[in-house]
């Protein structure tokens, strides 16, 4: 296991899936990890679910994901006015899944704001923007009075009645022992589910006084109320629905015919 090249998103939401892995882990933003996995620089990585839809050569570790069954809290459009009146949205380039989920939701609602690549720091405080991960958590708690937050997980659930899958463990096709890797990752998730209080304490200690948004009470709620870590029947239905909508709205030229699970 220790020779397997593992990559993982560098967000709080991934801690219950990676804590305790017996080897080196390379942490990065989702888009960077997708590129490295596609190039063969990583063997297995926890990356955006859209990476599989776009390039379904990978094997998916069954029963494990980062998902939400409703509001996710950390994938939002921050906007100062009425959402229906938004004319443009600046995009966080870190996650193609979030960007393409936003495209699907807007198209389904018949809304046509201009989507602008990148989120300049100076613009973030003056116009609507998509933010994800730990940055979204900090921004929400720092700007509660001046912004409203359009939660993409909540909007997806309202639209489809299904969970949304943000990230999956993907294994490259040439990697041997994929089944044993998948079993270890499932086991690690199961171990960490019983260690959420310790994970919360470690996360709070890691951020220290630098991030007042990351408190024990917040993380207890985040891990238990907003996030899901399984990939069962309803999550698979949610991912297939996302693939269907991406194809419907021209984001995918061809959707995967099946999910290759290990």
Backbone as CSV, one residue per row, in Angstrom:
resi,resn,N_x,N_y,N_z,CA_x,CA_y,CA_z,C_x,C_y,C_z
1,UNK,0.816,-1.209,0.000,0.000,0.000,0.000,0.855,1.267,0.000
2,UNK,2.008,1.191,0.658,2.800,2.403,0.833,3.404,2.894,-0.480
3,UNK,3.476,2.022,-1.495,4.035,2.442,-2.773,2.991,3.054,-3.698
4,UNK,1.735,2.987,-3.303,0.668,3.563,-4.127,0.745,5.084,-4.050
5,UNK,0.700,5.735,-5.214,0.754,7.200,-5.269,-0.667,7.743,-5.096
6,UNK,-0.911,8.339,-3.938,-2.257,8.759,-3.542,-2.352,10.277,-3.527
7,UNK,-3.421,10.794,-4.103,-3.703,12.226,-4.048,-5.054,12.453,-3.402
8,UNK,-5.198,13.593,-2.747,-6.446,13.881,-2.041,-6.700,15.381,-2.026
9,UNK,-7.962,15.769,-2.125,-8.305,17.184,-2.030,-7.922,17.712,-0.652
10,UNK,-7.536,18.981,-0.606,-6.979,19.556,0.621,-8.025,20.318,1.423
11,UNK,-9.207,19.718,1.569,-10.298,20.383,2.271,-10.693,19.603,3.521
12,UNK,-11.374,20.276,4.419,-11.874,19.638,5.630,-12.799,18.465,5.324
13,UNK,-13.534,18.563,4.231,-14.516,17.513,3.942,-13.875,16.167,3.613
14,UNK,-12.578,16.164,3.301,-11.902,14.920,2.952,-11.285,14.209,4.149
15,UNK,-11.198,14.864,5.285,-10.497,14.270,6.430,-11.056,12.907,6.851
16,UNK,-12.380,12.725,6.879,-12.886,11.409,7.278,-12.577,10.292,6.282
17,UNK,-12.070,10.637,5.099,-11.768,9.620,4.100,-10.275,9.336,3.973
18,UNK,-9.416,10.194,4.484,-7.976,10.036,4.274,-7.192,9.888,5.574
19,UNK,-7.742,10.337,6.684,-7.020,10.258,7.960,-6.616,8.811,8.267
20,UNK,-5.321,8.613,8.522,-4.823,7.292,8.867,-4.305,6.465,7.704
21,UNK,-4.287,7.031,6.488,-3.733,6.271,5.356,-2.252,5.977,5.638
22,UNK,-1.817,4.711,5.483,-0.460,4.314,5.873,0.590,4.593,4.807
23,UNK,0.719,5.811,4.404,1.704,6.170,3.394,1.610,7.635,3.068
24,UNK,2.429,8.080,2.130,2.424,9.487,1.731,1.162,9.817,0.950
25,UNK,0.666,11.017,1.162,-0.497,11.526,0.438,-0.150,12.910,-0.089
26,UNK,-0.445,13.148,-1.350,-0.219,14.460,-1.950,-1.538,15.216,-1.974
27,UNK,-1.564,16.344,-1.282,-2.786,17.138,-1.172,-2.730,18.305,-2.151
28,UNK,-3.878,18.563,-2.802,-3.940,19.683,-3.735,-5.407,20.019,-3.986
29,UNK,-5.630,21.032,-4.832,-6.982,21.395,-5.229,-7.524,20.358,-6.220
30,UNK,-8.838,20.206,-6.312,-9.419,19.181,-7.190,-8.937,19.246,-8.632
31,UNK,-8.889,20.429,-9.221,-8.512,20.532,-10.630,-7.081,20.073,-10.871
32,UNK,-6.172,20.404,-9.948,-4.774,19.984,-10.083,-4.651,18.468,-9.938
33,UNK,-5.390,17.889,-9.000,-5.350,16.442,-8.825,-5.902,15.711,-10.041
34,UNK,-6.964,16.251,-10.635,-7.529,15.631,-11.843,-6.492,15.577,-12.959
35,UNK,-5.758,16.660,-13.133,-4.727,16.708,-14.172,-3.629,15.685,-13.906
36,UNK,-3.211,15.581,-12.661,-2.133,14.656,-12.313,-2.587,13.202,-12.445
37,UNK,-3.838,12.936,-12.078,-4.366,11.579,-12.231,-4.469,11.219,-13.711
38,UNK,-4.940,12.150,-14.521,-5.077,11.907,-15.963,-3.725,11.654,-16.624
39,UNK,-2.693,12.309,-16.139,-1.340,12.143,-16.695,-0.643,10.884,-16.184
40,UNK,-1.239,10.202,-15.224,-0.606,9.019,-14.663,0.419,9.328,-13.587
41,UNK,0.410,10.559,-13.066,1.342,10.928,-12.001,0.845,10.463,-10.636
42,UNK,-0.432,10.092,-10.553,-1.024,9.513,-9.357,-1.707,8.213,-9.747
43,UNK,-1.754,7.277,-8.800,-2.424,6.001,-9.040,-3.892,6.049,-8.632
44,UNK,-4.150,6.717,-7.537,-5.510,6.817,-6.996,-5.663,8.196,-6.380
45,UNK,-6.817,8.796,-6.559,-7.015,10.139,-6.011,-8.480,10.375,-5.698
46,UNK,-8.680,11.157,-4.648,-10.021,11.624,-4.298,-10.224,12.940,-5.032
47,UNK,-11.013,12.895,-6.105,-11.132,14.037,-7.004,-12.588,14.302,-7.369
48,UNK,-12.795,15.370,-8.107,-14.125,15.769,-8.545,-14.814,14.646,-9.318
49,UNK,-16.086,14.439,-9.023,-16.837,13.391,-9.702,-16.915,13.630,-11.207
50,UNK,-16.858,14.903,-11.624,-16.942,15.192,-13.051,-15.759,14.604,-13.804
51,UNK,-14.622,14.402,-13.138,-13.462,13.814,-13.808,-13.794,12.431,-14.347
52,UNK,-14.577,11.666,-13.592,-14.983,10.357,-14.104,-15.962,10.491,-15.261
53,UNK,-16.907,11.407,-15.151,-17.893,11.565,-16.226,-17.224,11.981,-17.529
54,UNK,-16.212,12.808,-17.432,-15.500,13.296,-18.615,-14.561,12.243,-19.188
55,UNK,-13.988,11.425,-18.302,-12.955,10.482,-18.731,-13.159,9.157,-17.994
56,UNK,-14.177,8.375,-18.378,-14.589,7.206,-17.586,-13.694,5.981,-17.758
57,UNK,-12.395,6.213,-17.797,-11.448,5.091,-17.852,-11.172,4.537,-16.457
58,UNK,-11.521,5.312,-15.438,-11.130,4.970,-14.075,-12.079,3.953,-13.445
59,UNK,-11.577,3.296,-12.415,-12.410,2.465,-11.558,-12.782,3.285,-10.322
60,UNK,-14.040,3.253,-9.976,-14.553,3.989,-8.817,-14.521,3.076,-7.598
61,UNK,-13.990,3.587,-6.493,-14.064,2.857,-5.238,-15.517,2.894,-4.771
62,UNK,-16.143,1.741,-4.744,-17.571,1.660,-4.422,-17.826,2.012,-2.960
63,UNK,-18.982,2.585,-2.709,-19.495,2.863,-1.364,-18.790,4.021,-0.661
64,UNK,-17.946,4.779,-1.366,-17.256,5.907,-0.736,-17.372,7.133,-1.631
65,UNK,-17.747,8.254,-1.048,-17.785,9.514,-1.791,-17.807,10.665,-0.806
66,UNK,-17.690,11.867,-1.322,-18.080,13.070,-0.593,-19.359,13.559,-1.266
67,UNK,-20.451,13.510,-0.533,-21.759,13.843,-1.086,-22.544,14.693,-0.094
68,UNK,-23.675,15.183,-0.555,-24.645,15.802,0.348,-26.036,15.385,-0.092
69,UNK,-26.924,15.301,0.869,-28.329,14.992,0.574,-29.153,16.200,0.988
70,UNK,-28.858,17.319,0.337,-29.417,18.612,0.711,-28.302,19.632,0.790
71,UNK,-28.483,20.630,1.621,-27.500,21.711,1.725,-26.135,21.168,2.129
72,UNK,-25.081,21.583,1.402,-23.720,21.124,1.675,-22.914,22.169,2.440
73,UNK,-23.348,23.398,2.405,-22.745,24.546,3.112,-21.501,25.092,2.415
74,UNK,-20.640,24.222,1.879,-19.330,24.658,1.384,-19.221,24.700,-0.136
75,UNK,-20.334,24.669,-0.848,-20.346,24.870,-2.302,-21.502,25.825,-2.587
76,UNK,-21.187,27.105,-2.754,-22.239,28.124,-2.805,-21.907,29.221,-3.805
77,UNK,-22.960,29.879,-4.262,-22.808,31.167,-4.934,-23.117,32.246,-3.904
78,UNK,-22.124,33.081,-3.620,-22.320,34.224,-2.727,-22.797,35.397,-3.574
79,UNK,-23.910,36.012,-3.172,-24.455,37.098,-3.988,-25.061,38.160,-3.069
80,UNK,-24.847,39.431,-3.389,-25.329,40.512,-2.525,-26.788,40.894,-2.742
81,UNK,-27.367,40.526,-3.892,-28.746,40.911,-4.192,-29.624,39.702,-4.429
82,UNK,-30.722,39.886,-5.168,-31.614,38.781,-5.490,-30.948,37.848,-6.504
83,UNK,-31.051,36.551,-6.277,-30.373,35.608,-7.166,-30.919,35.676,-8.586
84,UNK,-32.211,35.831,-8.729,-32.814,35.859,-10.063,-32.388,37.065,-10.883
85,UNK,-31.812,38.064,-10.224,-31.382,39.282,-10.921,-29.891,39.294,-11.229
86,UNK,-29.188,38.214,-10.910,-27.738,38.149,-11.147,-27.461,38.179,-12.649
87,UNK,-26.499,39.003,-13.050,-26.130,39.112,-14.460,-24.810,38.416,-14.776
88,UNK,-23.953,38.218,-13.758,-22.712,37.500,-13.984,-22.253,36.857,-12.674
89,UNK,-21.531,35.746,-12.805,-21.001,35.016,-11.657,-19.536,34.698,-11.933
90,UNK,-18.676,35.071,-11.023,-17.264,34.701,-11.119,-17.101,33.287,-10.577
91,UNK,-16.293,32.480,-11.258,-16.176,31.062,-10.937,-14.884,30.749,-10.204
92,UNK,-14.990,29.894,-9.220,-13.806,29.322,-8.589,-13.306,28.209,-9.504
93,UNK,-12.100,28.318,-10.067,-11.624,27.318,-11.021,-11.158,26.027,-10.364
94,UNK,-11.206,25.937,-9.042,-10.630,24.779,-8.357,-11.413,23.498,-8.582
95,UNK,-12.717,23.582,-8.865,-13.532,22.374,-8.996,-14.434,22.439,-10.210
96,UNK,-14.153,21.565,-11.176,-15.009,21.510,-12.358,-16.375,20.925,-12.034
97,UNK,-16.442,20.073,-11.017,-17.738,19.532,-10.624,-18.675,20.650,-10.196
98,UNK,-18.210,21.538,-9.315,-19.054,22.632,-8.835,-19.441,23.562,-9.968
99,UNK,-18.491,23.875,-10.841,-18.764,24.771,-11.961,-19.824,24.169,-12.880
100,UNK,-19.693,22.886,-13.186,-20.648,22.267,-14.103,-21.988,21.971,-13.435
101,UNK,-21.975,21.735,-12.135,-23.243,21.652,-11.406,-23.975,22.977,-11.481
102,UNK,-23.249,24.062,-11.295,-23.864,25.394,-11.404,-24.433,25.606,-12.803
103,UNK,-23.694,25.227,-13.829,-24.192,25.379,-15.205,-25.495,24.611,-15.410
104,UNK,-25.549,23.385,-14.897,-26.762,22.578,-15.047,-27.942,23.197,-14.319
105,UNK,-27.726,23.642,-13.085,-28.818,24.221,-12.305,-29.339,25.495,-12.956
106,UNK,-28.453,26.343,-13.410,-28.877,27.582,-14.061,-29.690,27.281,-15.320
107,UNK,-29.202,26.321,-16.118,-29.906,25.975,-17.354,-31.290,25.405,-17.057
108,UNK,-31.384,24.549,-16.025,-32.669,23.959,-15.665,-33.652,25.016,-15.170
109,UNK,-33.135,26.070,-14.543,-33.988,27.139,-14.024,-34.255,28.230,-15.055
110,UNK,-33.627,28.104,-16.224,-33.819,29.105,-17.270,-33.105,30.415,-16.993
111,UNK,-32.059,30.382,-16.175,-31.290,31.588,-15.852,-30.031,31.629,-16.701
112,UNK,-29.647,32.833,-17.136,-28.529,32.942,-18.081,-27.497,33.999,-17.676
113,UNK,-27.040,34.019,-16.424,-25.974,34.964,-16.083,-24.686,34.596,-16.815
114,UNK,-23.853,35.595,-17.055,-22.557,35.356,-17.683,-21.623,34.759,-16.646
115,UNK,-20.935,33.666,-17.023,-20.003,33.000,-16.115,-18.587,33.408,-16.497
116,UNK,-17.874,33.940,-15.520,-16.550,34.496,-15.749,-15.512,33.618,-15.070
117,UNK,-14.510,33.182,-15.813,-13.475,32.322,-15.249,-12.666,33.076,-14.210
118,UNK,-12.392,32.388,-13.100,-11.550,32.977,-12.065,-12.350,33.834,-11.109
119,UNK,-11.842,33.959,-9.897,-12.478,34.780,-8.871,-11.455,35.765,-8.320
120,UNK,-11.240,36.896,-8.987,-10.271,37.867,-8.490,-10.607,38.300,-7.067
121,UNK,-9.598,38.390,-6.231,-9.825,38.725,-4.821,-10.542,40.053,-4.664
122,UNK,-10.199,41.016,-5.512,-10.816,42.334,-5.398,-12.276,42.326,-5.805
123,UNK,-12.644,41.347,-6.689,-14.027,41.288,-7.163,-14.926,40.500,-6.220
124,UNK,-14.293,39.625,-5.416,-15.080,38.712,-4.595,-15.992,39.432,-3.615
125,UNK,-15.624,40.640,-3.218,-16.417,41.356,-2.236,-17.468,42.266,-2.869
126,UNK,-17.528,42.282,-4.194,-18.450,43.207,-4.843,-19.430,42.548,-5.807
127,UNK,-19.202,41.298,-6.202,-20.105,40.690,-7.177,-20.338,39.221,-6.848
128,UNK,-21.374,38.622,-7.420,-21.655,37.214,-7.152,-20.488,36.322,-7.583
129,UNK,-20.196,35.302,-6.797,-19.116,34.397,-7.133,-19.360,33.019,-6.535
130,UNK,-18.884,32.012,-7.269,-18.947,30.632,-6.810,-17.712,30.341,-5.978
131,UNK,-17.902,29.828,-4.775,-16.780,29.439,-3.930,-17.033,28.057,-3.348
132,UNK,-15.938,27.324,-3.113,-16.058,25.953,-2.621,-15.092,25.717,-1.474
133,UNK,-15.333,24.624,-0.758,-14.391,24.137,0.222,-14.221,25.038,1.427
134,UNK,-13.028,24.981,2.011,-12.750,25.726,3.230,-12.882,27.227,3.014
135,UNK,-12.553,27.698,1.811,-12.697,29.123,1.505,-14.162,29.550,1.612
136,UNK,-15.066,28.679,1.154,-16.495,28.994,1.239,-16.954,29.063,2.693
137,UNK,-16.452,28.159,3.516,-16.812,28.173,4.938,-16.389,29.494,5.571
138,UNK,-15.153,29.895,5.319,-14.651,31.146,5.906,-15.443,32.344,5.398
139,UNK,-15.686,32.377,4.089,-16.388,33.525,3.514,-17.802,33.623,4.061
140,UNK,-18.502,32.504,4.157,-19.875,32.523,4.669,-19.931,33.095,6.073
141,UNK,-19.010,32.681,6.914,-19.067,33.110,8.292,-18.544,34.537,8.484
142,UNK,-17.700,34.997,7.560,-17.187,36.362,7.657,-18.131,37.399,7.050
143,UNK,-19.026,36.964,6.141,-19.835,37.925,5.381,-21.330,37.592,5.439
144,UNK,-21.753,37.061,6.558,-23.167,36.691,6.719,-24.098,37.880,6.531
145,UNK,-23.665,39.061,6.951,-24.536,40.238,6.910,-24.618,40.888,5.535
146,UNK,-23.600,40.691,4.701,-23.547,41.418,3.426,-23.841,40.550,2.199
147,UNK,-23.880,39.224,2.359,-24.137,38.340,1.230,-25.236,37.330,1.577
148,UNK,-25.919,36.876,0.533,-26.780,35.702,0.625,-26.027,34.544,-0.025
149,UNK,-26.435,33.307,0.296,-25.680,32.156,-0.176,-26.609,31.122,-0.796
150,UNK,-26.398,30.904,-2.087,-27.192,29.956,-2.888,-26.454,28.624,-2.844
151,UNK,-26.933,27.719,-1.998,-26.254,26.454,-1.744,-26.562,25.469,-2.875
152,UNK,-25.536,25.027,-3.592,-25.756,24.177,-4.757,-26.272,22.794,-4.369
153,UNK,-25.870,22.287,-3.203,-26.405,21.001,-2.755,-27.890,21.073,-2.470
154,UNK,-28.310,22.159,-1.846,-29.722,22.359,-1.546,-30.532,22.517,-2.825
155,UNK,-30.000,23.296,-3.776,-30.711,23.506,-5.038,-30.830,22.208,-5.836
156,UNK,-29.774,21.392,-5.808,-29.816,20.101,-6.504,-30.887,19.190,-5.895
157,UNK,-30.919,19.118,-4.575,-31.916,18.271,-3.905,-33.331,18.760,-4.220
158,UNK,-33.532,20.070,-4.211,-34.842,20.621,-4.543,-35.253,20.261,-5.963
159,UNK,-34.284,20.234,-6.857,-34.573,20.004,-8.279,-34.780,18.521,-8.595
160,UNK,-33.967,17.653,-7.976,-33.957,16.240,-8.366,-34.466,15.287,-7.296
161,UNK,-34.456,15.720,-6.035,-34.808,14.835,-4.933,-33.717,13.838,-4.584
162,UNK,-32.521,14.024,-5.137,-31.433,13.070,-4.972,-30.221,13.709,-4.303
163,UNK,-29.330,12.897,-3.744,-28.054,13.432,-3.260,-27.193,13.891,-4.436
164,UNK,-26.211,14.738,-4.125,-25.231,15.112,-5.143,-23.862,14.609,-4.712
165,UNK,-23.126,14.043,-5.669,-21.798,13.474,-5.409,-20.739,14.455,-5.911
166,UNK,-19.963,14.991,-4.981,-18.939,15.978,-5.325,-17.596,15.341,-5.655
167,UNK,-17.232,14.296,-4.937,-15.910,13.699,-5.112,-15.968,12.194,-4.931
168,UNK,-15.074,11.511,-5.658,-14.967,10.055,-5.620,-13.495,9.658,-5.548
169,UNK,-13.243,8.476,-4.990,-11.925,7.868,-5.131,-11.869,7.197,-6.503
170,UNK,-10.942,7.626,-7.355,-10.763,7.036,-8.680,-9.400,6.359,-8.751
171,UNK,-9.378,5.160,-9.339,-8.140,4.385,-9.503,-7.861,4.223,-10.992
172,UNK,-6.642,4.503,-11.397,-6.283,4.367,-12.809,-6.398,2.909,-13.251
173,UNK,-6.696,2.678,-14.543,-6.983,1.315,-15.007,-5.797,0.369,-14.945
174,UNK,-4.570,0.886,-15.031,-3.401,0.011,-15.067,-2.868,-0.350,-13.682
175,UNK,-3.445,0.245,-12.630,-2.943,0.012,-11.275,-3.334,-1.392,-10.812
176,UNK,-2.354,-2.213,-10.390,-2.684,-3.547,-9.883,-3.289,-3.468,-8.484
177,UNK,-3.908,-4.553,-8.067,-4.457,-4.660,-6.719,-5.498,-3.583,-6.419
178,UNK,-6.272,-3.195,-7.435,-7.281,-2.151,-7.230,-8.292,-2.571,-6.169
179,UNK,-8.638,-3.851,-6.133,-9.625,-4.309,-5.163,-9.119,-4.148,-3.738
180,UNK,-7.850,-4.478,-3.499,-7.311,-4.353,-2.146,-7.166,-2.892,-1.742
181,UNK,-6.827,-2.021,-2.701,-6.766,-0.584,-2.414,-8.151,-0.082,-2.027
182,UNK,-9.151,-0.491,-2.807,-10.525,-0.056,-2.529,-10.993,-0.547,-1.163
183,UNK,-10.672,-1.775,-0.827,-11.077,-2.317,0.474,-10.425,-1.545,1.611
184,UNK,-9.157,-1.162,1.427,-8.475,-0.390,2.471,-9.111,0.993,2.618
185,UNK,-9.484,1.610,1.519,-10.105,2.937,1.579,-11.487,2.866,2.218
186,UNK,-12.243,1.812,1.925,-13.537,1.650,2.587,-13.352,1.420,4.087
187,UNK,-12.364,0.611,4.424,-12.097,0.364,5.827,-11.666,1.618,6.565
188,UNK,-10.862,2.427,5.891,-10.409,3.680,6.494,-11.595,4.603,6.750
189,UNK,-12.506,4.699,5.776,-13.714,5.517,5.955,-14.531,5.017,7.142
190,UNK,-14.676,3.687,7.242,-15.464,3.124,8.335,-14.816,3.414,9.691
191,UNK,-13.499,3.293,9.766,-12.788,3.606,11.010,-12.998,5.067,11.397
192,UNK,-12.879,5.945,10.418,-12.970,7.377,10.708,-14.385,7.819,11.047
193,UNK,-15.380,7.117,10.549,-16.764,7.444,10.929,-16.959,7.337,12.437
194,UNK,-16.233,6.422,13.059,-16.323,6.267,14.499,-15.391,7.180,15.272
195,UNK,-14.619,7.984,14.528,-13.631,8.865,15.154,-13.896,10.338,14.860
196,UNK,-15.149,10.672,14.516,-15.459,12.058,14.162,-15.090,13.041,15.271
197,UNK,-15.341,12.746,16.553,-14.910,13.702,17.586,-13.410,13.988,17.558
198,UNK,-12.593,12.951,17.319,-11.143,13.154,17.235,-10.772,13.944,15.986
199,UNK,-11.443,13.659,14.866,-11.174,14.399,13.631,-11.518,15.874,13.814
200,UNK,-12.624,16.151,14.481,-13.026,17.528,14.757,-11.974,18.224,15.615
201,UNK,-11.536,17.576,16.677,-10.541,18.173,17.567,-9.232,18.446,16.838
202,UNK,-8.810,17.518,15.984,-7.579,17.700,15.227,-7.706,18.869,14.251
203,UNK,-8.847,18.973,13.583,-9.044,20.056,12.621,-9.036,21.407,13.310
204,UNK,-9.703,21.511,14.445,-9.732,22.773,15.185,-8.319,23.145,15.641
205,UNK,-7.557,22.159,16.102,-6.187,22.418,16.534,-5.302,22.841,15.369
206,UNK,-5.509,22.240,14.194,-4.686,22.561,13.026,-4.876,24.002,12.565
207,UNK,-6.110,24.478,12.583,-6.355,25.848,12.113,-6.024,26.863,13.196
208,UNK,-6.086,26.452,14.477,-5.726,27.346,15.574,-6.519,28.631,15.564
209,UNK,-5.833,29.720,15.867,-6.486,31.031,15.931,-6.580,31.709,14.577
210,UNK,-6.037,31.050,13.522,-6.020,31.672,12.196,-7.384,31.645,11.520
211,UNK,-8.265,30.790,11.979,-9.566,30.651,11.324,-10.659,30.502,12.373
212,UNK,-11.273,31.609,12.734,-12.309,31.601,13.764,-13.575,30.886,13.304
213,UNK,-13.712,30.650,11.985,-14.914,29.987,11.468,-14.925,28.502,11.801
214,UNK,-13.735,27.900,11.956,-13.648,26.459,12.158,-13.672,26.160,13.653
215,UNK,-14.852,25.968,14.178,-15.041,25.659,15.593,-15.523,24.218,15.741
216,UNK,-15.450,23.706,16.938,-15.938,22.358,17.209,-17.421,22.243,16.875
217,UNK,-18.213,23.224,17.298,-19.655,23.166,17.032,-19.947,23.170,15.542
218,UNK,-19.208,24.020,14.798,-19.435,24.058,13.354,-19.083,22.722,12.706
219,UNK,-17.909,22.169,13.033,-17.481,20.926,12.390,-18.363,19.750,12.778
220,UNK,-18.840,19.726,14.016,-19.799,18.680,14.397,-20.998,18.693,13.458
221,UNK,-21.516,19.878,13.198,-22.665,20.024,12.298,-22.281,19.709,10.857
222,UNK,-21.125,20.204,10.422,-20.674,20.020,9.039,-20.549,18.538,8.691
223,UNK,-19.870,17.778,9.556,-19.645,16.363,9.276,-20.905,15.516,9.448
224,UNK,-21.752,15.888,10.393,-22.910,15.043,10.700,-24.175,15.439,9.951
225,UNK,-24.318,16.726,9.625,-25.558,17.203,9.006,-25.422,17.498,7.509
226,UNK,-24.280,18.022,7.089,-24.148,18.483,5.699,-23.505,17.460,4.772
227,UNK,-22.593,16.650,5.283,-21.821,15.753,4.426,-22.272,14.308,4.562
228,UNK,-22.131,13.570,3.458,-22.333,12.128,3.437,-21.077,11.508,2.836
229,UNK,-20.741,10.299,3.278,-19.489,9.678,2.838,-19.705,8.307,2.202
230,UNK,-20.948,7.994,1.855,-21.244,6.746,1.174,-21.441,6.954,-0.321
231,UNK,-21.528,5.855,-1.046,-21.827,5.893,-2.481,-22.739,4.704,-2.782
232,UNK,-23.969,4.847,-2.300,-24.952,3.790,-2.445,-25.874,4.029,-3.620
233,UNK,-27.029,3.395,-3.581,-27.957,3.437,-4.716,-28.392,4.863,-5.046
234,UNK,-28.773,5.641,-4.036,-29.276,6.996,-4.304,-28.152,7.921,-4.778
235,UNK,-26.956,7.746,-4.245,-25.825,8.553,-4.722,-25.496,8.213,-6.179
236,UNK,-25.567,6.934,-6.512,-25.320,6.539,-7.909,-26.396,7.130,-8.821
237,UNK,-27.629,7.143,-8.350,-28.696,7.765,-9.136,-28.434,9.264,-9.311
238,UNK,-27.952,9.898,-8.243,-27.629,11.314,-8.332,-26.521,11.585,-9.330
239,UNK,-25.481,10.738,-9.320,-24.375,10.923,-10.262,-24.837,10.682,-11.696
240,UNK,-25.683,9.662,-11.895,-26.195,9.401,-13.246,-27.070,10.558,-13.732
241,UNK,-27.859,11.127,-12.827,-28.682,12.279,-13.196,-27.812,13.467,-13.565
242,UNK,-26.727,13.671,-12.824,-25.783,14.744,-13.160,-25.192,14.509,-14.550
243,UNK,-24.810,13.265,-14.843,-24.280,12.948,-16.176,-25.323,13.235,-17.252
244,UNK,-26.586,12.867,-17.001,-27.652,13.102,-17.977,-27.831,14.589,-18.245
245,UNK,-27.813,15.401,-17.179,-28.003,16.841,-17.358,-26.793,17.477,-18.037
246,UNK,-25.592,16.990,-17.728,-24.404,17.510,-18.410,-24.483,17.228,-19.915
247,UNK,-24.975,16.047,-20.270,-25.146,15.727,-21.689,-26.261,16.569,-22.308
248,UNK,-27.352,16.724,-21.587,-28.493,17.509,-22.079,-28.091,18.940,-22.394
249,UNK,-27.239,19.523,-21.565,-26.880,20.926,-21.719,-25.529,21.129,-22.405
250,UNK,-25.021,20.089,-23.060,-23.828,20.225,-23.888,-22.519,20.317,-23.139
251,UNK,-22.519,19.957,-21.867,-21.285,19.995,-21.084,-20.475,18.726,-21.332
252,UNK,-21.167,17.603,-21.524,-20.552,16.340,-21.917,-21.009,15.978,-23.319
253,UNK,-20.070,15.587,-24.166,-20.442,15.118,-25.490,-21.036,13.718,-25.421
254,UNK,-20.544,12.921,-24.462,-21.020,11.554,-24.298,-20.947,11.190,-22.830
255,UNK,-22.027,10.665,-22.297,-22.022,10.281,-20.887,-21.564,8.829,-20.741
256,UNK,-21.008,8.462,-19.575,-20.545,7.090,-19.373,-21.684,6.094,-19.505
257,UNK,-21.400,4.953,-20.118,-22.422,3.924,-20.277,-22.639,3.153,-18.978
258,UNK,-21.605,3.110,-18.116,-21.730,2.418,-16.838,-20.655,2.928,-15.890
259,UNK,-20.825,2.633,-14.615,-19.825,2.950,-13.608,-19.019,1.683,-13.335
260,UNK,-17.714,1.761,-13.492,-16.836,0.628,-13.210,-16.432,0.709,-11.747
261,UNK,-16.943,-0.217,-10.930,-16.758,-0.175,-9.481,-15.809,-1.263,-9.018
262,UNK,-15.039,-0.956,-7.961,-14.191,-1.967,-7.326,-14.411,-1.918,-5.826
